[in-house]
């Protein structure tokens, strides 16, 4: 069996299962956020009763992160709905934007977008926060009301996005009926070269199969090349499995996985026991592709879908209006470090926005120093507009006052994960997806630029 088949079979109480089988699986974690949480709660109460209790309060994680730092009253109210439900149900894993359990969330536009407006328990973007807070464990089942939940597949678990109706059912029963997906295997060999990042790996794979090439399939990443990828790298790759239509993305378990998960679970006091899955010698895959990491070069996914990848060096004639680094895919500490490596000592030529994925990343950037400056200072001195308000921000558009949102037709190069029309704001805007290094180089020149020319 493949990695995905093994996890789903075990969660369904079966010794064996294969692609196409329908299996009732037990959930280990259900995650929801401020956009889909109120709808999920509504379905749960409608179907199970207004006084119903969730199936297991310790297995539900609620993280407000999408439309947070906005004066839009309906968006603010969504966070209050989550808080009321958490209080009613006694759910311990709620990463609220404010500290007062009886309070109400109101964003203050007068204080501006750059200085933090959140409490001590706020966690930032859900997909990055889940592993940081110790909620991702090998061999488990993670359901989330967000398509990029597949990012947790980096940790050798089955993680997938589901809708409000399914999530409401899981909330009440802890189970969900799934059809086992077929597996597409991507064997990684070699090592990434300077100026090339994990973003190139997934853009290359999607470019090979198309933005719908993995529809309802598992994308399994294995091979000797995985050993040279950090956990952040693996998260970037697994995150964008959905951009090819994938049901999930998944990596093998190794010492890096174990070290990360063990540390995070102990740090946060979450459950430390887990059972990873290993590949069988014989696997049935519907597609196989070998990727030599050493031969990849900086890539850009052109408007209007993630499958339209081209080498950055071939797009130098495309002038840009905006650059953006952030989101679950491109807002991790390591992403900002590579961005800073390119931009250090230089100035951006276009409006450039930086949105850390989590408060932990904000702390990392403000406390780590290169020479006499912190990473944060290096970015600000280069002209990058950095916000302390870690969130999804403009990655999903949001209300018009969202930090970094494109409210007029623009061309933006972004380290985010999706570039369909209207994704980051105005429906006539164009988004070009790239690695943090390519975004940095392009911000300096004002046009799409291969970052390798900026590396000594």
C-alpha positions in Angstrom: 0.0 0.0 0.0 1.0 3.6 -0.5 1.5 6.0 2.5 -2.0 7.4 2.1 -3.6 4.0 1.8 -1.9 2.8 4.9 -3.1 5.7 7.0 -6.7 5.6 5.8 -6.9 1.8 6.2 -5.6 2.0 9.7 -8.0 4.9 10.6 -10.8 2.8 9.2 -9.9 -0.3 11.3 -8.8 -2.3 8.2 -5.7 -4.3 7.6 -5.7 -3.4 3.9 -7.4 -0.9 1.6 -6.8 0.2 -1.9 -7.6 3.2 -4.1 -11.4 3.4 -4.8 -12.4 1.8 -1.5 -15.0 3.7 0.6 -13.9 3.8 4.2 -15.2 5.3 7.4 -12.2 6.9 9.0 -11.7 8.3 12.5 -10.4 11.8 12.7 -7.5 12.7 15.0 -7.8 16.5 14.6 -10.5 18.8 13.2 -9.4 22.3 12.5 -11.5 25.3 11.5 -11.0 29.1 11.3 -13.0 32.3 11.2 -14.1 32.1 7.6 -15.6 28.6 7.7 -15.9 28.1 11.5 -19.3 29.9 11.9 -20.8 27.8 9.0 -19.4 24.6 10.5 -20.9 25.4 13.9 -24.2 26.2 12.2 -24.3 22.8 10.5 -23.3 21.1 13.7 -26.1 22.7 15.7 -28.7 22.2 13.0 -27.9 18.5 12.6 -27.1 17.5 16.2 -29.1 19.9 18.2 -28.5 23.3 19.8 -27.4 21.7 23.1 -25.2 19.0 21.4 -21.6 18.5 22.5 -18.7 18.0 20.1 -17.4 14.4 19.8 -14.0 15.2 21.5 -13.2 18.7 22.6 -9.5 17.9 22.8 -9.4 17.1 19.2 -10.8 20.3 17.8 -8.5 23.2 17.0 -9.9 26.6 16.2 -7.6 29.3 14.8 -8.9 32.7 13.6 -6.5 33.9 10.9 -8.1 34.9 7.6 -10.1 38.2 7.9 -8.8 39.4 11.2 -7.0 42.8 10.9 -9.9 44.6 9.2 -12.5 47.1 10.4 -15.2 45.1 8.7 -17.7 44.4 11.4 -19.0 41.1 10.0 -15.4 39.7 9.9 -14.9 40.8 13.5 -18.2 39.2 14.5 -17.0 35.8 13.0 -14.2 35.7 15.6 -16.7 36.4 18.4 -18.9 33.5 17.1 -15.9 31.2 17.5 -15.2 32.5 21.0 -18.8 31.9 22.1 -18.8 28.3 20.8 -15.4 27.5 22.4 -16.7 28.8 25.7 -19.9 26.8 25.4 -18.1 23.6 24.5 -15.0 24.0 26.7 -12.6 23.6 23.8 -9.0 24.1 25.0 -7.3 24.7 21.7 -8.6 28.1 20.6 -6.0 30.6 19.5 -8.0 33.8 20.0 -6.9 37.2 18.7 -7.7 38.7 22.1 -7.0 37.5 25.7 -10.4 38.3 27.3 -12.6 35.2 26.9 -15.7 37.4 27.5 -14.6 40.2 25.2 -15.3 41.2 21.6 -12.8 41.6 18.8 -12.7 45.0 17.2 -9.8 46.0 14.9 -8.6 49.6 15.5 -7.7 51.1 12.1 -6.4 54.3 13.8 -3.5 52.3 15.2 -2.6 51.3 11.7 -1.7 47.9 10.1 1.9 47.7 11.0 1.9 47.4 14.8 0.5 44.3 16.5 -3.1 44.2 17.6 -3.4 40.7 19.1 -3.2 39.0 22.4 -0.8 36.5 23.9 -2.5 33.4 22.6 -3.0 34.4 18.9 -1.3 31.9 16.6 -1.5 33.4 13.1 -2.1 31.4 9.9 -3.7 28.1 10.7 -1.6 25.8 8.5 1.7 27.2 9.9 0.3 27.4 13.4 -0.9 23.8 13.6 2.6 22.3 13.5 4.1 25.1 15.6 1.5 24.4 18.3 2.0 20.6 18.3 -1.1 19.5 16.4 0.5 17.6 13.5 1.6 14.0 14.1 2.8 11.3 11.7 0.2 8.7 10.8 -2.8 10.7 11.9 -5.9 12.1 10.1 -6.2 15.8 10.0 -9.3 17.4 8.6 -9.5 21.2 8.1 -12.1 23.6 6.7 -9.5 25.0 4.3 -8.1 23.7 1.1 -4.5 24.2 2.1 -4.9 21.8 5.1 -2.9 19.4 2.9 0.3 21.3 4.1 0.4 19.0 7.1 1.1 16.1 4.9 4.8 17.2 5.3 4.6 15.4 8.6 3.7 12.0 7.2 -0.1 12.4 8.0 -3.2 12.4 5.9 -4.3 16.0 5.9 -7.1 17.3 3.6 -9.5 20.2 3.3 -13.3 19.5 3.8 -16.4 21.7 3.5 -18.6 23.0 6.3 -21.1 20.2 6.0 -18.5 17.4 6.3 -16.8 19.4 9.1 -20.1 19.7 11.0 -20.5 16.0 10.8 -17.0 15.3 12.0 -17.5 17.8 14.8 -20.4 15.6 16.0 -19.2 12.1 15.3 -15.4 12.2 14.8 -15.8 10.2 11.6 -16.0 10.8 7.9 -16.6 8.5 4.9 -13.8 8.8 2.4 -13.0 7.3 -1.0 -9.4 6.3 -0.9 -7.5 8.4 -3.6 -5.2 7.0 -6.2 -1.5 7.9 -5.6 0.8 9.8 -7.8 4.4 9.4 -6.9 7.0 12.1 -7.2 10.5 10.8 -6.6 12.9 13.5 -5.6 16.7 13.2 -6.3 19.7 15.5 -5.9 19.9 18.8 -4.0 18.5 22.3 -4.7 21.1 24.7 -6.0 21.7 28.3 -4.7 18.8 30.6 -5.6 16.4 27.7 -6.0 13.8 26.9 -3.2 11.1 24.4 -2.4 8.6 26.6 -4.3 10.4 25.6 -7.5 9.8 21.9 -6.7 6.1 22.1 -6.4 5.7 24.6 -9.3 7.7 22.2 -11.5 5.5 19.3 -10.5 2.3 21.2 -11.1 3.6 22.5 -14.4 4.2 18.9 -15.5 0.7 17.6 -14.7 -1.4 20.7 -14.9 -3.5 22.6 -12.2 -6.0 19.8 -12.3 -3.6 16.9 -13.0 -3.9 15.4 -9.5 -7.7 15.8 -9.0 -8.8 13.6 -6.0 -5.4 12.0 -5.9 -2.7 11.7 -3.3 0.6 13.3 -4.3 3.4 11.3 -2.6 6.8 12.8 -2.3 9.7 10.5 -1.6 13.2 9.5 -2.7 16.7 10.4 -1.6 16.2 14.1 -2.4 13.8 14.5 0.5 16.6 14.2 3.0 18.0 17.6 1.8 14.7 19.4 2.3 13.9 21.0 5.7 10.5 20.6 7.3 9.6 24.1 6.1 10.5 23.0 2.5 8.3 20.0 2.8 5.4 22.2 4.1 5.8 24.5 1.1 5.5 21.5 -1.3 2.7 19.7 0.5 0.8 22.9 0.8 0.3 23.3 -2.9 -0.8 19.8 -3.7 -4.3 21.3 -3.8 -3.1 23.6 -6.6 -3.0 20.5 -8.8 -6.4 19.4 -7.5 -4.8 16.9 -5.1 -6.8 15.3 -2.3 -3.6 15.4 -0.2 0.2 15.6 -0.3 2.3 13.4 1.8 6.0 12.9 2.7 7.8 9.9 4.2 8.7 9.9 7.9 12.4 10.4 8.8 14.6 11.8 11.6 13.8 15.4 10.7 10.1 14.7 11.0 10.5 13.0 14.3 12.7 15.8 15.7 10.3 18.6 14.7 7.2 16.8 15.9 8.6 15.6 19.2 10.0 19.1 20.1 6.7 20.9 19.2 4.5 18.4 21.0 6.6 18.6 24.2 6.9 22.4 23.9 3.1 22.8 23.7 2.0 20.0 26.0 0.1 18.2 23.2 0.0 14.5 22.8 3.4 13.0 22.1 2.5 9.5 21.0 2.1 8.7 17.3 2.6 5.9 14.8 4.2 6.9 11.4 3.7 4.8 8.3 6.4 3.6 5.9 6.2 2.8 2.2 5.8 -0.8 1.0 8.4 -2.2 -1.4 5.6 -2.6 -3.9 3.2 0.3 -4.4 0.4 0.8 -6.9 0.7 4.3 -8.3 -1.2 5.7 -11.2 1.7 8.1 -12.2 5.4 8.4 -11.4 7.7 11.4 -12.0 11.4 11.6 -11.1 12.5 15.2 -10.3 16.2 16.0 -10.2 16.4 18.9 -7.7 19.8 19.9 -8.9 18.5 20.7 -12.4 15.7 23.0 -11.2 16.0 26.8 -11.7 13.9 29.7 -10.4 10.3 29.4 -11.7 7.3 31.6 -11.8 3.6 30.5 -12.2 2.0 32.9 -14.5 -1.5 34.3 -14.3 -4.2 32.9 -14.2 -3.4 29.4 -12.7 -0.5 27.7 -10.8 0.1 25.3 -13.7 1.5 27.9 -16.0 5.1 27.8 -14.9 8.0 29.3 -16.8 11.6 30.1 -15.9 12.0 33.5 -14.3 14.8 34.4 -16.7 12.3 34.2 -19.6 9.9 36.7 -18.0 12.2 39.7 -17.5 10.0 41.9 -19.7 7.1 41.7 -17.4 6.9 44.9 -15.3 5.4 44.7 -11.8 3.4 47.0 -9.6 3.7 45.1 -6.3 5.6 42.4 -4.5 4.3 40.3 -1.6 5.8 37.8 0.8 3.6 36.0 3.3 0.9 33.3 3.8 1.2 29.7 5.0 3.3 28.9 1.9 5.7 31.8 1.9 5.5 33.5 5.3 7.6 31.2 7.5 10.8 32.3 9.1 13.0 30.5 6.6 11.1 32.2 3.8 11.9 35.6 5.1 15.5 34.7 5.7 16.0 33.8 2.1 14.1 36.9 1.0 16.4 39.0 3.2 19.5 37.3 1.8 18.6 38.7 -1.6 17.3 42.1 -0.5 19.9 43.0 2.2 21.6 46.3 1.5 19.3 47.2 -1.4 16.1 49.1 -1.9 12.8 47.9 -3.4 11.6 49.6 -6.6 7.9 48.8 -6.1 5.5 48.6 -3.2 6.5 45.5 -1.3 4.5 44.0 1.6 5.7 41.5 4.2 3.3 39.5 6.3 4.8 36.9 8.7 2.6 33.7 9.0 2.8 33.6 12.8 3.7 35.7 15.8 6.6 33.3 16.3 8.0 34.3 12.9 7.6 38.0 13.9 9.6 37.3 17.0 12.3 35.4 15.1 12.7 38.2 12.6 12.8 40.9 15.3 15.3 39.1 17.5 17.7 37.5 15.0 20.6 39.6 13.9 22.8 39.8 10.8 25.6 42.0 11.8 24.4 45.1 13.5 20.7 44.8 12.4 17.9 42.4 13.0 16.3 40.7 10.0 13.3 42.9 10.5 15.4 46.0 10.3 17.1 44.8 7.2 13.7 44.4 5.5 12.3 47.7 6.7 15.5 49.5 5.7 15.1 48.0 2.2 11.6 49.6 1.9 9.5 46.5 2.7 6.3 47.3 4.5 6.4 44.8 7.3 3.3 44.2 9.5 3.5 42.5 13.0 -0.1 41.3 12.5 0.5 37.8 11.4 -2.4 36.5 9.3 -3.5 35.4 5.8 -3.9 39.1 4.9 -4.1 39.7 1.2 -3.5 36.1 0.2 -7.2 35.5 0.1 -8.2 39.1 -0.8 -10.4 40.0 2.0 -12.2 43.3 2.8 -10.8 46.4 1.0 -8.8 47.5 4.1 -6.8 44.3 4.2 -3.1 44.8 4.4 -1.5 44.4 0.9 -4.8 43.8 -0.9 -4.9 44.9 -4.6 -7.9 47.2 -4.9 -7.1 48.2 -8.4 -5.8 46.2 -11.4 -2.2 45.4 -10.7 0.6 42.9 -11.5 1.9 41.4 -8.4 4.7 38.8 -7.8 3.9 36.8 -4.7 5.2 34.1 -2.5 1.7 32.9 -1.8 0.0 29.8 -3.3 -2.9 30.7 -5.6 -3.2 33.0 -8.5 -6.7 32.6 -10.0 -8.4 35.9 -11.1 -9.4 38.0 -8.1 -7.5 35.8 -5.6 -5.6 38.7 -4.0 -8.2 41.4 -4.6 -9.3 43.1 -7.8 -10.6 40.7 -10.3 -8.5 42.2 -13.1 -5.3 42.0 -11.1 -2.6 39.5 -12.1 -0.7 37.4 -9.6 2.6 35.7 -10.5 3.6 33.0 -8.0 7.3 32.6 -7.1 9.7 31.7 -4.3 10.6 34.3 -1.7 14.0 34.8 -3.3 12.5 35.5 -6.7 10.0 37.8 -5.1 12.9 39.7 -3.5 14.9 40.0 -6.7 11.8 41.2 -8.6 11.0 43.8 -5.9 14.4 45.3 -6.4 14.2 45.6 -10.1 10.5 46.2 -10.6 10.1 43.3 -13.0 10.2 39.5 -12.8 13.9 38.7 -12.1 15.9 35.5 -11.6 17.4 35.9 -8.1 20.7 34.1 -8.8 22.2 37.3 -10.1 21.9 38.8 -6.6 23.7 35.9 -4.9 27.5 36.1 -4.3 
